Structures are given as structure tokens and as C-alpha cells.
Amino acid sequence: MTESQHIAATRLAQLEWRWKNFADLTSVEVYEMLAARSAVFVVEQNCVYGDIDGLDAQAWHLSAYGPGVDGAAPQLAGYLRVLLPDATDADVRIGRVLTTAAFRGIGVGNAMLERSLTHIRAQWPATPIRLHAQAHLQGFYGAFGFAPVSDVHDDDGIPHVWMRSA
């Protein structure tokens, strides 16, 4: 293992994982979640869209927190939300997947997806899982068993594809 791989593995091992429904999130966690989503999807990707879509209140939220710098409060490292099957959609849906800038390159995305799939399959066994992936991430999601179920299409100026895992 190289020194950089060792550092990445150490940082990944230090993450604190929180799997919560919306009602159990603290106001600070909601603020950090929305701030990270804005920083990544709106500012970094230069994509103005309505992130606050009314679905968070019915969702489960997976957050990864890394240690703060010099004893500061933990920092949000990664986040995603899980929408449950409902009357209009029989699939579990994963969305808003992100890793914050300070934690990229250490495997947060892989660890977060593995952890979320474990939760989903334990709580909703045999329910198909779908996500709306940026097209360039098809290989990443494909490694977790997701396959495209739509053509690549434009979503707010970014190519996306629907992917599903049984």
C-alpha cells in the first residue's frame, strides 16, 4: 500500500455514518446537507435548479462525517438520500449522491453506496433500486449492479441516465 493509499484508508476509517429519516435529522444536519448539495450541484456544476423539491421529508438520509480540523466539529464528507416506494413509484430511489471537496479521492462514494445498498436491501428486500446518474458515472454505478434503463438525456444541462438494480 502506498503512502497516499494508507492516508486515504485512514481517513475513510475515521468517518462516522448516520442513517436517519428526515424527522430524526437535527437542524444542523439539515443545514449541512442543503449547504453541501448547493455547493456541489449548484455552484460546482454551475447548474441552477430547484434542489428543495419537497421529497426530503419522506426520505431516508445517509451522511458520512469526517473529523473536523484542529478539534473543530465533524465535517460532512458525503451524503445521499433514499426515496421509498410509494403509490406512484414501486422502486426505491437513490439520489443527491455527493462527496464534499475536502473528502474526495479517498473512497467515500464507494463506501457510501455500499452502506446505502446494505441498508436498503435489509429494510426493503427484493425491491428494485433505481437512480438518476450523471452519464459519465455509469461505470461507477455499474460496479454496484446498476444497468441503464433509459437513453442518455439532458437534465438541467447535464447528461443523465436512469439506472436500475434488481
C-alpha positions, 0 to 999 in steps of 0.5 A: 500500500502506498503512502497516499493509499494508507492516508486515504484508508485512514481517513475513510476509517475515521468517518462516522455514518448516520442513517436517519429519516428526515424527522430524526435529522437535527437542524444542523444536519439539515443545514449541512446537507442543503449547504453541501448539495448547493455547493456541489450541484449548484455552484460546482456544476454551475447548474441552477435548479430547484434542489428543495423539491419537497421529497426530503421529508419522506426520505431516508438520509445517509451522511458520512462525517469526517473529523473536523480540523484542529478539534473543530466539529465533524465535517460532512464528507458525503451524503445521499438520500433514499426515496421509498416506494410509494403509490406512484413509484414501486422502486426505491430511489437513490439520489443527491449522491455527493462527496464534499471537496475536502473528502474526495479521492479517498473512497467515500462514494464507494463506501457510501453506496455500499452502506446505502445498498446494505441498508436498503436491501435489509429494510426493503428486500427484493425491491428494485433500486433505481437512480438518476446518474450523471452519464459519465458515472455509469461505470461507477454505478455499474460496479454496484449492479446498476444497468441503464434503463433509459437513453442518455438525456439532458437534465438541467444541462447535464447528461443523465441516465436512469439506472436500475438494480434488481 
